[in-house]
Amino acid sequence: MSDGDSPDELGNATPLYPELESEEDDRNTPTDTPKDPTPIPSPRKIQYAPYTQKMVLKGHRRGVAFVRFSPDGRMVASCSADATLRIWDTNSGKCLHVLEGHLAGISTLAWSPDSRTIASGSDDKSIRLWDIATGKSYPHPLRGHHNYVSTIAFSPKGNMLVSGSYDEAVFLWDIRTGRIMRSLPAHSDPVGGVDFIRDGTLIVSCAGDGLIRIWDTMTGQCLRTLVHEDNAPVQSVRFSPNGRYVLAWTLDGCVRLWDYVESRYVKTYQGHANEKYGLSGAFGIYGDVGRDRERPGGIVKAYVVSGSEDGGILWWDVVTKEVLQRIDGHEGAILGVDTWEGERGLVVSCGLDKTVRIWERMDQDAEPSDGDHQPNGTG
């Protein structure tokens, strides 16, 4: 993105949170404004359309640790302490594949950009790659970590994979050869999260040592180290879709948005419970979205969504930090949440209650769904 582009776009043409440029924008407004005889029309109020449960996906035999939509939105992948991954059809909820091969629980997964391959990281210390068309594992797992694999992410081109582990290391893998390209001396505690920026040039990692680190992908150099004054363990991180910010989940009940270039956090989202588990969430958009996106003068705003250890899912407006919606979604902690923005916005969640749940954005005049569609995920 060039310097002339809006820094407040989540990969869209519509500015989404310009206030993030400065926490003190309103203080910088001149007091002596010239009088304009032309009345300024009031801005159109953007309505937040709430989400309602579309279906419950059952089949995992133990808690579900992580969940992700495929990049094309057609599938959902989930992984569990039962040592399996399950691939679900987004529309029907049908279980398309049960992927078996790991020898211990699976904490993390990642889709390749073309939606044809899944990588999974397990407590058996290995990373496996899976062919979605066949449901079969590639013959040679990626081995190198000396403890549980806790987090993985594909590069935007799909040729590299970054992984983090309880062994405190971050590895960069060449997918074609299956070899470690680079080992980053990342942290002094188990690594909780990793992510690639959208152009693949940067990697972010976080850990129980309270540090968030930004790495140059090509050189392995640490460019920034971010730390909050409370030094709470950081369990999960995601780059914003525009690449300007990092969203971080910490074990002090906060989600923080960091401007990593200026090494400062600009927003803190609260209201959920998070003191024990590594939770993950996502960015999403609301306003003139889906079928309304072509509306002239359409306005799109951004939200952050996260699970909670008390069974709730919370949506916050990125700029105002207002809680837009809270749903009591699961019985027990909700560990993973992801979003997909198609014609109808979707959110998927998973948790300790062994279920995966898909939530659908309601039309403003629609009646709430009873959400009782429960496909049998026996595979």
Secondary structure by P-SEA (a helix, b strand, c coil): ccccccccccccccccccccccccccccccccccccccccccccbbbbbbbcccccccccccccccccccccccbbbbbccccbbbbbccccccccccccccccccccccccccccbbbbbccccbbbbbcccccccccccccccccccccccccccccbbbbbccccbbbbbccccccccccccccccccccccccccccbbbbbccccbbbbbcccccccccccccccccccccccccccccbbbbbccccbbbbbccccccccccccccccccccccccccccccccccccccccccbbbbbbccccbbbbbbcccccccccccccccccccbbbbbbccbbbbbbbccccbbbbbbbbccccccccccccccccc
